[in-house]
Amino acid sequence: MDLTPFVDSLRREFAVAAEAAGEDAVTLAGRLASPLESAIRLTLLDALSAAADEITRDLAPGSVEVRLRRREPEFAVSLPTAPEPAPAEVPPPPEADDGAVSRINLRLPDQLKQRVEEAASRDRLSINAWLVRAANTALGADASRPTHRRSAYGEKYTGWVH
């Protein structure tokens, strides 16, 4: 952050204020402006440090620091690390009420198959159990609604109760 525009602005304001007091005051203001530049820069740095401290208190556990590089302040912001999201709770595969199981043939692209294998391994499940759970999760909204079918022998309801 370049402090020069702020120091120059203060110098101009000082000169304008001195003009109201006459020529001697303008001369004195001109002589004082250069020696005061270091004090002005130091005061601005103190103000920036105080602001950084205040922001750090509000940002905790993150922080803001003011660092001096080549006579100019720089801000260093350290953001808090985001906590890892808790794994989504996945419902267990539904229990089949009649014990019937259907077999299907599923063809996956190699890259997707590798990702499925990795996910199943990470969850310590077989690929089949992982796919059943994934299908159940994907269809969760539909699976919670029972289906209603008419048959020749009366009414039959299928589905899961939560």
Backbone as JSON Lines, residues from 0, in Angstrom:
{"i":0,"aa":"M","n":[0.86,-1.16,0.0],"ca":[0.0,0.0,0.0],"c":[0.91,1.23,0.0]}
{"i":1,"aa":"D","n":[0.72,2.07,-0.97],"ca":[1.54,3.27,-1.11],"c":[0.97,4.39,-0.23]}
{"i":2,"aa":"L","n":[1.75,4.83,0.74],"ca":[1.31,5.9,1.65],"c":[1.55,7.3,1.08]}
{"i":3,"aa":"T","n":[2.33,7.4,0.0],"ca":[2.69,8.71,-0.55],"c":[1.49,9.59,-0.86]}
{"i":4,"aa":"P","n":[0.42,9.09,-1.49],"ca":[-0.73,9.97,-1.76],"c":[-1.34,10.54,-0.48]}
{"i":5,"aa":"F","n":[-1.33,9.78,0.59],"ca":[-1.9,10.26,1.86],"c":[-1.0,11.32,2.5]}
{"i":6,"aa":"V","n":[0.31,11.08,2.43],"ca":[1.26,12.05,2.97],"c":[1.19,13.35,2.17]}
{"i":7,"aa":"D","n":[1.14,13.23,0.83],"ca":[1.04,14.42,-0.03],"c":[-0.25,15.18,0.23]}
{"i":8,"aa":"S","n":[-1.34,14.47,0.42],"ca":[-2.62,15.12,0.7],"c":[-2.56,15.9,2.01]}
{"i":9,"aa":"L","n":[-1.94,15.31,3.03],"ca":[-1.8,16.01,4.31],"c":[-0.9,17.24,4.16]}
{"i":10,"aa":"R","n":[0.16,17.12,3.36],"ca":[1.05,18.25,3.11],"c":[0.28,19.4,2.44]}
{"i":11,"aa":"R","n":[-0.56,19.07,1.44],"ca":[-1.37,20.1,0.76],"c":[-2.35,20.76,1.73]}
{"i":12,"aa":"E","n":[-3.0,19.97,2.55],"ca":[-3.95,20.52,3.53],"c":[-3.24,21.43,4.53]}
{"i":13,"aa":"F","n":[-2.04,21.05,4.91],"ca":[-1.23,21.86,5.83],"c":[-0.89,23.21,5.19]}
{"i":14,"aa":"A","n":[-0.53,23.17,3.89],"ca":[-0.2,24.41,3.17],"c":[-1.42,25.31,3.02]}
{"i":15,"aa":"V","n":[-2.58,24.71,2.73],"ca":[-3.82,25.5,2.6],"c":[-4.16,26.16,3.93]}
{"i":16,"aa":"A","n":[-4.0,25.44,5.03],"ca":[-4.28,26.01,6.35],"c":[-3.3,27.14,6.67]}
{"i":17,"aa":"A","n":[-2.04,26.99,6.24],"ca":[-1.04,28.03,6.51],"c":[-1.3,29.29,5.71]}
{"i":18,"aa":"E","n":[-1.88,29.16,4.51],"ca":[-2.18,30.34,3.67],"c":[-3.11,31.31,4.39]}
{"i":19,"aa":"A","n":[-3.99,30.8,5.19],"ca":[-4.94,31.67,5.9],"c":[-4.22,32.55,6.93]}
{"i":20,"aa":"A","n":[-3.02,32.12,7.37],"ca":[-2.3,32.87,8.4],"c":[-1.25,33.82,7.82]}
{"i":21,"aa":"G","n":[-1.07,33.83,6.52],"ca":[-0.12,34.77,5.91],"c":[1.11,34.1,5.35]}
{"i":22,"aa":"E","n":[1.98,34.94,4.73],"ca":[3.17,34.46,4.03],"c":[4.18,33.81,4.97]}
{"i":23,"aa":"D","n":[4.36,34.34,6.16],"ca":[5.31,33.75,7.11],"c":[4.87,32.33,7.51]}
{"i":24,"aa":"A","n":[3.58,32.14,7.68],"ca":[3.05,30.81,8.05],"c":[3.25,29.83,6.91]}
{"i":25,"aa":"V","n":[3.08,30.29,5.66],"ca":[3.28,29.41,4.49],"c":[4.74,28.97,4.43]}
{"i":26,"aa":"T","n":[5.67,29.88,4.67],"ca":[7.09,29.55,4.67],"c":[7.41,28.54,5.77]}
{"i":27,"aa":"L","n":[6.88,28.79,6.95],"ca":[7.1,27.87,8.08],"c":[6.5,26.49,7.79]}
{"i":28,"aa":"A","n":[5.31,26.45,7.21],"ca":[4.66,25.17,6.87],"c":[5.51,24.4,5.86]}
{"i":29,"aa":"G","n":[6.08,25.11,4.88],"ca":[6.94,24.46,3.89],"c":[8.17,23.86,4.53]}
{"i":30,"aa":"R","n":[8.76,24.55,5.52],"ca":[9.95,24.04,6.21],"c":[9.61,22.86,7.12]}
{"i":31,"aa":"L","n":[8.42,22.85,7.69],"ca":[8.03,21.77,8.61],"c":[7.52,20.51,7.9]}
{"i":32,"aa":"A","n":[7.01,20.68,6.69],"ca":[6.37,19.55,5.99],"c":[7.34,18.39,5.76]}
{"i":33,"aa":"S","n":[8.54,18.69,5.27],"ca":[9.5,17.61,4.98],"c":[9.94,16.87,6.23]}
{"i":34,"aa":"P","n":[10.33,17.56,7.31],"ca":[10.71,16.81,8.52],"c":[9.54,16.03,9.13]}
{"i":35,"aa":"L","n":[8.33,16.49,8.92],"ca":[7.16,15.79,9.5],"c":[6.75,14.55,8.7]}
{"i":36,"aa":"E","n":[7.29,14.38,7.48],"ca":[6.87,13.25,6.64],"c":[7.08,11.92,7.34]}
{"i":37,"aa":"S","n":[8.23,11.72,7.98],"ca":[8.49,10.46,8.69],"c":[7.49,10.24,9.82]}
{"i":38,"aa":"A","n":[7.2,11.3,10.56],"ca":[6.24,11.18,11.66],"c":[4.84,10.87,11.13]}
{"i":39,"aa":"I","n":[4.5,11.47,10.0],"ca":[3.18,11.21,9.39],"c":[3.08,9.76,8.95]}
{"i":40,"aa":"R","n":[4.14,9.26,8.28],"ca":[4.15,7.86,7.83],"c":[4.04,6.91,9.02]}
{"i":41,"aa":"L","n":[4.78,7.21,10.09],"ca":[4.73,6.36,11.28],"c":[3.35,6.37,11.91]}
{"i":42,"aa":"T","n":[2.71,7.52,11.94],"ca":[1.36,7.62,12.49],"c":[0.37,6.84,11.64]}
{"i":43,"aa":"L","n":[0.51,6.92,10.31],"ca":[-0.37,6.13,9.43],"c":[-0.15,4.63,9.64]}
{"i":44,"aa":"L","n":[1.11,4.22,9.81],"ca":[1.39,2.8,10.07],"c":[0.77,2.35,11.39]}
{"i":45,"aa":"D","n":[0.84,3.21,12.4],"ca":[0.21,2.88,13.69],"c":[-1.31,2.71,13.52]}
{"i":46,"aa":"A","n":[-1.92,3.59,12.73],"ca":[-3.37,3.5,12.5],"c":[-3.7,2.22,11.74]}
{"i":47,"aa":"L","n":[-2.88,1.87,10.74],"ca":[-3.13,0.63,9.98],"c":[-2.94,-0.6,10.87]}
{"i":48,"aa":"S","n":[-1.94,-0.58,11.75],"ca":[-1.72,-1.71,12.67],"c":[-2.89,-1.86,13.63]}
{"i":49,"aa":"A","n":[-3.38,-0.74,14.15],"ca":[-4.53,-0.8,15.06],"c":[-5.76,-1.35,14.33]}
{"i":50,"aa":"A","n":[-5.95,-0.93,13.08],"ca":[-7.08,-1.44,12.29],"c":[-6.92,-2.94,12.05]}
{"i":51,"aa":"A","n":[-5.7,-3.38,11.73],"ca":[-5.46,-4.81,11.5],"c":[-5.74,-5.61,12.76]}
{"i":52,"aa":"D","n":[-5.33,-5.09,13.92],"ca":[-5.61,-5.79,15.19],"c":[-7.11,-5.91,15.44]}
{"i":53,"aa":"E","n":[-7.83,-4.84,15.15],"ca":[-9.29,-4.86,15.36],"c":[-9.95,-5.86,14.41]}
{"i":54,"aa":"I","n":[-9.51,-5.88,13.17],"ca":[-10.07,-6.84,12.2],"c":[-9.73,-8.26,12.63]}
{"i":55,"aa":"T","n":[-8.51,-8.48,13.11],"ca":[-8.1,-9.81,13.56],"c":[-8.99,-10.31,14.69]}
{"i":56,"aa":"R","n":[-9.34,-9.43,15.62],"ca":[-10.23,-9.85,16.72],"c":[-11.57,-10.32,16.18]}
{"i":57,"aa":"D","n":[-12.08,-9.64,15.15],"ca":[-13.37,-10.03,14.58],"c":[-13.25,-11.24,13.65]}
{"i":58,"aa":"L","n":[-12.07,-11.47,13.11],"ca":[-11.86,-12.52,12.13],"c":[-11.41,-13.83,12.76]}
{"i":59,"aa":"A","n":[-11.06,-13.82,14.04],"ca":[-10.49,-14.99,14.7],"c":[-11.3,-16.24,14.37]}
{"i":60,"aa":"P","n":[-10.64,-17.32,14.04],"ca":[-9.24,-17.64,14.21],"c":[-8.34,-17.17,13.06]}
{"i":61,"aa":"G","n":[-8.84,-16.45,12.09],"ca":[-7.99,-15.88,11.04],"c":[-7.27,-14.66,11.58]}
{"i":62,"aa":"S","n":[-6.43,-14.05,10.73],"ca":[-5.72,-12.86,11.2],"c":[-5.36,-11.95,10.03]}
{"i":63,"aa":"V","n":[-5.1,-10.68,10.37],"ca":[-4.62,-9.68,9.41],"c":[-3.38,-9.06,10.04]}
{"i":64,"aa":"E","n":[-2.29,-9.03,9.29],"ca":[-1.05,-8.43,9.77],"c":[-0.64,-7.32,8.82]}
{"i":65,"aa":"V","n":[0.02,-6.3,9.36],"ca":[0.6,-5.24,8.54],"c":[2.1,-5.49,8.53]}
{"i":66,"aa":"R","n":[2.66,-5.62,7.33],"ca":[4.1,-5.85,7.17],"c":[4.7,-4.7,6.39]}
{"i":67,"aa":"L","n":[5.89,-4.29,6.77],"ca":[6.57,-3.19,6.11],"c":[7.55,-3.75,5.09]}
{"i":68,"aa":"R","n":[7.37,-3.35,3.83],"ca":[8.26,-3.79,2.76],"c":[8.64,-2.58,1.93]}
{"i":69,"aa":"R","n":[9.95,-2.28,1.87],"ca":[10.44,-1.11,1.12],"c":[9.71,0.16,1.52]}
{"i":70,"aa":"R","n":[9.61,0.42,2.81],"ca":[8.98,1.61,3.39],"c":[7.48,1.68,3.17]}
{"i":71,"aa":"E","n":[6.88,0.65,2.64],"ca":[5.43,0.66,2.38],"c":[4.78,-0.52,3.11]}
{"i":72,"aa":"P","n":[3.62,-0.28,3.7],"ca":[2.92,-1.36,4.4],"c":[2.22,-2.3,3.41]}
{"i":73,"aa":"E","n":[2.17,-3.57,3.78],"ca":[1.41,-4.58,3.04],"c":[0.55,-5.33,4.05]}
{"i":74,"aa":"F","n":[-0.58,-5.78,3.6],"ca":[-1.46,-6.55,4.47],"c":[-1.29,-8.03,4.15]}
{"i":75,"aa":"A","n":[-1.18,-8.84,5.2],"ca":[-1.13,-10.29,5.05],"c":[-2.35,-10.85,5.77]}
{"i":76,"aa":"V","n":[-3.22,-11.49,5.01],"ca":[-4.46,-12.04,5.57],"c":[-4.34,-13.55,5.66]}
{"i":77,"aa":"S","n":[-4.57,-14.09,6.83],"ca":[-4.59,-15.54,7.04],"c":[-6.02,-15.92,7.36]}
{"i":78,"aa":"L","n":[-6.65,-16.62,6.43],"ca":[-8.04,-17.04,6.63],"c":[-8.07,-18.3,7.48]}
{"i":79,"aa":"P","n":[-9.09,-18.46,8.28],"ca":[-9.2,-19.69,9.07],"c":[-9.44,-20.86,8.13]}
{"i":80,"aa":"T","n":[-8.88,-22.0,8.48],"ca":[-9.11,-23.18,7.67],"c":[-10.53,-23.67,7.93]}
{"i":81,"aa":"A","n":[-11.19,-24.0,6.86],"ca":[-12.58,-24.48,6.97],"c":[-12.56,-25.9,7.52]}
{"i":82,"aa":"P","n":[-13.4,-26.2,8.48],"ca":[-13.45,-27.57,8.98],"c":[-13.98,-28.48,7.89]}
{"i":83,"aa":"E","n":[-13.48,-29.71,7.91],"ca":[-13.95,-30.66,6.92],"c":[-15.42,-30.95,7.18]}
{"i":84,"aa":"P","n":[-16.21,-30.95,6.11],"ca":[-17.63,-31.22,6.31],"c":[-17.85,-32.63,6.83]}
{"i":85,"aa":"A","n":[-18.8,-32.74,7.71],"ca":[-19.14,-34.06,8.24],"c":[-19.73,-34.9,7.12]}
{"i":86,"aa":"P","n":[-19.34,-36.16,7.06],"ca":[-19.9,-36.99,5.99],"c":[-21.42,-37.08,6.12]}
{"i":87,"aa":"A","n":[-22.06,-37.01,4.98],"ca":[-23.52,-37.07,4.98],"c":[-23.96,-38.45,5.46]}
{"i":88,"aa":"E","n":[-24.94,-38.45,6.3],"ca":[-25.44,-39.71,6.81],"c":[-26.29,-40.36,5.73]}
{"i":89,"aa":"V","n":[-25.84,-41.51,5.3],"ca":[-26.54,-42.22,4.23],"c":[-27.38,-43.32,4.85]}
{"i":90,"aa":"P","n":[-28.63,-43.4,4.45],"ca":[-29.46,-44.45,5.03],"c":[-28.98,-45.82,4.57]}
{"i":91,"aa":"P","n":[-29.17,-46.83,5.41],"ca":[-28.77,-48.18,5.0],"c":[-29.67,-48.66,3.87]}
{"i":92,"aa":"P","n":[-29.2,-49.65,3.13],"ca":[-30.05,-50.15,2.05],"c":[-31.36,-50.67,2.62]}
{"i":93,"aa":"P","n":[-32.44,-50.51,1.87],"ca":[-33.73,-50.96,2.38],"c":[-33.79,-52.47,2.51]}
{"i":94,"aa":"E","n":[-34.5,-52.89,3.48],"ca":[-34.73,-54.32,3.66],"c":[-35.85,-54.73,2.71]}
{"i":95,"aa":"A","n":[-35.62,-55.72,1.92],"ca":[-36.67,-56.19,1.02],"c":[-37.66,-56.99,1.84]}
{"i":96,"aa":"D","n":[-38.94,-56.63,1.71],"ca":[-39.93,-57.29,2.56],"c":[-40.25,-58.7,2.09]}
{"i":97,"aa":"D","n":[-40.01,-59.0,0.81],"ca":[-40.32,-60.36,0.37],"c":[-39.07,-61.17,0.09]}
{"i":98,"aa":"G","n":[-37.89,-60.58,0.3],"ca":[-36.65,-61.31,0.11],"c":[-36.23,-61.44,-1.34]}
{"i":99,"aa":"A","n":[-37.01,-60.93,-2.26],"ca":[-36.66,-61.05,-3.68],"c":[-35.53,-60.1,-4.03]}
{"i":100,"aa":"V","n":[-34.6,-60.59,-4.81],"ca":[-33.46,-59.79,-5.27],"c":[-33.41,-59.93,-6.78]}
{"i":101,"aa":"S","n":[-33.18,-58.81,-7.45],"ca":[-33.08,-58.83,-8.91],"c":[-31.64,-58.65,-9.31]}
{"i":102,"aa":"R","n":[-31.26,-59.33,-10.36],"ca":[-29.9,-59.22,-10.88],"c":[-29.95,-58.37,-12.14]}
{"i":103,"aa":"I","n":[-29.0,-57.43,-12.24],"ca":[-28.9,-56.63,-13.46],"c":[-27.46,-56.65,-13.94]}
{"i":104,"aa":"N","n":[-27.27,-56.32,-15.19],"ca":[-25.95,-56.21,-15.77],"c":[-25.68,-54.73,-15.97]}
{"i":105,"aa":"L","n":[-24.66,-54.2,-15.33],"ca":[-24.36,-52.78,-15.38],"c":[-23.0,-52.57,-16.03]}
{"i":106,"aa":"R","n":[-22.96,-51.75,-17.07],"ca":[-21.7,-51.44,-17.75],"c":[-21.34,-49.99,-17.44]}
{"i":107,"aa":"L","n":[-20.17,-49.8,-16.83],"ca":[-19.7,-48.47,-16.46],"c":[-18.43,-48.14,-17.24]}
{"i":108,"aa":"P","n":[-18.24,-46.88,-17.6],"ca":[-16.95,-46.48,-18.18],"c":[-15.84,-46.78,-17.17]}
{"i":109,"aa":"D","n":[-14.65,-47.1,-17.67],"ca":[-13.55,-47.49,-16.78],"c":[-13.27,-46.46,-15.69]}
{"i":110,"aa":"Q","n":[-13.28,-45.19,-16.07],"ca":[-12.98,-44.14,-15.09],"c":[-14.03,-44.11,-13.98]}
{"i":111,"aa":"L","n":[-15.3,-44.25,-14.34],"ca":[-16.37,-44.27,-13.34],"c":[-16.27,-45.53,-12.49]}
{"i":112,"aa":"K","n":[-15.95,-46.65,-13.11],"ca":[-15.82,-47.9,-12.36],"c":[-14.72,-47.78,-11.31]}
{"i":113,"aa":"Q","n":[-13.61,-47.15,-11.67],"ca":[-12.52,-46.96,-10.7],"c":[-12.97,-46.09,-9.54]}
{"i":114,"aa":"R","n":[-13.73,-45.05,-9.83],"ca":[-14.22,-44.16,-8.77],"c":[-15.19,-44.9,-7.85]}
{"i":115,"aa":"V","n":[-16.05,-45.75,-8.44],"ca":[-16.99,-46.54,-7.64],"c":[-16.22,-47.51,-6.74]}
{"i":116,"aa":"E","n":[-15.2,-48.17,-7.3],"ca":[-14.39,-49.1,-6.51],"c":[-13.7,-48.38,-5.35]}
{"i":117,"aa":"E","n":[-13.15,-47.19,-5.63],"ca":[-12.48,-46.42,-4.57],"c":[-13.47,-46.0,-3.48]}
{"i":118,"aa":"A","n":[-14.65,-45.56,-3.89],"ca":[-15.66,-45.12,-2.91],"c":[-16.13,-46.31,-2.07]}
{"i":119,"aa":"A","n":[-16.34,-47.45,-2.71],"ca":[-16.77,-48.64,-1.97],"c":[-15.69,-49.08,-0.98]}
{"i":120,"aa":"S","n":[-14.45,-49.04,-1.44],"ca":[-13.34,-49.42,-0.56],"c":[-13.23,-48.45,0.62]}
{"i":121,"aa":"R","n":[-13.38,-47.17,0.34],"ca":[-13.3,-46.15,1.4],"c":[-14.4,-46.37,2.44]}
{"i":122,"aa":"D","n":[-15.6,-46.79,1.99],"ca":[-16.72,-47.03,2.91],"c":[-16.72,-48.45,3.46]}
{"i":123,"aa":"R","n":[-15.71,-49.23,3.06],"ca":[-15.58,-50.63,3.49],"c":[-16.82,-51.44,3.15]}
{"i":124,"aa":"L","n":[-17.25,-51.28,1.9],"ca":[-18.41,-52.02,1.39],"c":[-18.01,-52.74,0.12]}
{"i":125,"aa":"S","n":[-18.77,-53.76,-0.22],"ca":[-18.57,-54.37,-1.53],"c":[-19.11,-53.4,-2.57]}
{"i":126,"aa":"I","n":[-18.67,-53.58,-3.8],"ca":[-19.15,-52.7,-4.87],"c":[-20.67,-52.82,-4.99]}
{"i":127,"aa":"N","n":[-21.19,-54.03,-4.9],"ca":[-22.63,-54.23,-5.01],"c":[-23.37,-53.5,-3.88]}
{"i":128,"aa":"A","n":[-22.9,-53.65,-2.65],"ca":[-23.56,-52.98,-1.52],"c":[-23.48,-51.46,-1.67]}
{"i":129,"aa":"W","n":[-22.34,-50.98,-2.17],"ca":[-22.19,-49.53,-2.37],"c":[-23.16,-49.03,-3.44]}
{"i":130,"aa":"L","n":[-23.29,-49.79,-4.54],"ca":[-24.22,-49.39,-5.61],"c":[-25.67,-49.43,-5.13]}
{"i":131,"aa":"V","n":[-26.03,-50.42,-4.32],"ca":[-27.39,-50.49,-3.77],"c":[-27.65,-49.27,-2.89]}
{"i":132,"aa":"R","n":[-26.67,-48.94,-2.06],"ca":[-26.82,-47.77,-1.19],"c":[-26.91,-46.48,-2.01]}
{"i":133,"aa":"A","n":[-26.09,-46.35,-3.06],"ca":[-26.12,-45.16,-3.9],"c":[-27.46,-45.03,-4.61]}
{"i":134,"aa":"A","n":[-27.99,-46.14,-5.11],"ca":[-29.29,-46.1,-5.77],"c":[-30.38,-45.73,-4.78]}
{"i":135,"aa":"N","n":[-30.32,-46.3,-3.59],"ca":[-31.3,-45.98,-2.55],"c":[-31.24,-44.51,-2.17]}
{"i":136,"aa":"T","n":[-30.04,-43.97,-2.05],"ca":[-29.88,-42.56,-1.71],"c":[-30.41,-41.67,-2.83]}
{"i":137,"aa":"A","n":[-30.07,-42.02,-4.07],"ca":[-30.51,-41.22,-5.22],"c":[-32.02,-41.24,-5.36]}
{"i":138,"aa":"L","n":[-32.63,-42.33,-5.02],"ca":[-34.08,-42.46,-5.16],"c":[-34.79,-42.26,-3.82]}
{"i":139,"aa":"G","n":[-34.07,-41.76,-2.84],"ca":[-34.61,-41.61,-1.48],"c":[-35.96,-40.93,-1.44]}
{"i":140,"aa":"A","n":[-36.13,-39.85,-2.2],"ca":[-37.41,-39.14,-2.17],"c":[-38.52,-40.0,-2.73]}
{"i":141,"aa":"D","n":[-38.21,-40.72,-3.81],"ca":[-39.23,-41.57,-4.41],"c":[-39.45,-42.83,-3.58]}
{"i":142,"aa":"A","n":[-38.38,-43.34,-2.96],"ca":[-38.5,-44.57,-2.2],"c":[-39.33,-44.38,-0.95]}
{"i":143,"aa":"S","n":[-39.4,-43.15,-0.44],"ca":[-40.17,-42.94,0.78],"c":[-41.66,-42.89,0.51]}
{"i":144,"aa":"R","n":[-42.05,-42.74,-0.76],"ca":[-43.48,-42.74,-1.1],"c":[-43.87,-44.16,-1.51]}
{"i":145,"aa":"P","n":[-44.82,-44.75,-0.85],"ca":[-45.22,-46.1,-1.26],"c":[-45.88,-46.07,-2.63]}
{"i":146,"aa":"T","n":[-45.66,-47.14,-3.36],"ca":[-46.33,-47.24,-4.66],"c":[-47.65,-47.95,-4.46]}
{"i":147,"aa":"H","n":[-48.58,-47.66,-5.31],"ca":[-49.92,-48.23,-5.2],"c":[-50.25,-48.88,-6.54]}
{"i":148,"aa":"R","n":[-50.48,-50.2,-6.51],"ca":[-50.85,-50.9,-7.74],"c":[-52.1,-51.73,-7.49]}
{"i":149,"aa":"R","n":[-52.95,-51.77,-8.48],"ca":[-54.13,-52.63,-8.39],"c":[-53.78,-53.98,-8.98]}
{"i":150,"aa":"S","n":[-54.29,-55.02,-8.37],"ca":[-54.1,-56.36,-8.93],"c":[-55.46,-57.05,-8.98]}
{"i":151,"aa":"A","n":[-55.47,-58.19,-9.6],"ca":[-56.73,-58.93,-9.75],"c":[-57.23,-59.44,-8.39]}
{"i":152,"aa":"Y","n":[-56.37,-59.54,-7.4],"ca":[-56.74,-60.1,-6.11],"c":[-56.98,-59.03,-5.05]}
{"i":153,"aa":"G","n":[-57.09,-57.81,-5.42],"ca":[-57.28,-56.75,-4.42],"c":[-56.18,-55.7,-4.56]}
{"i":154,"aa":"E","n":[-55.95,-55.04,-3.47],"ca":[-54.95,-53.98,-3.52],"c":[-53.65,-54.44,-2.88]}
{"i":155,"aa":"K","n":[-52.55,-53.98,-3.46],"ca":[-51.24,-54.33,-2.95],"c":[-50.43,-53.04,-2.82]}
{"i":156,"aa":"Y","n":[-49.79,-52.84,-1.68],"ca":[-48.95,-51.67,-1.45],"c":[-47.51,-52.14,-1.28]}
{"i":157,"aa":"T","n":[-46.6,-51.46,-1.94],"ca":[-45.18,-51.77,-1.74],"c":[-44.45,-50.47,-1.45]}
{"i":158,"aa":"G","n":[-43.3,-50.59,-0.82],"ca":[-42.49,-49.42,-0.51],"c":[-41.88,-49.57,0.87]}
{"i":159,"aa":"W","n":[-41.28,-48.49,1.37],"ca":[-40.64,-48.51,2.68],"c":[-41.32,-47.53,3.6]}
{"i":160,"aa":"V","n":[-41.33,-47.86,4.86],"ca":[-41.88,-46.96,5.87],"c":[-40.71,-46.42,6.67]}
{"i":161,"aa":"H","n":[-40.67,-45.11,6.83],"ca":[-39.57,-44.48,7.58],"c":[-40.08,-44.04,8.92]}
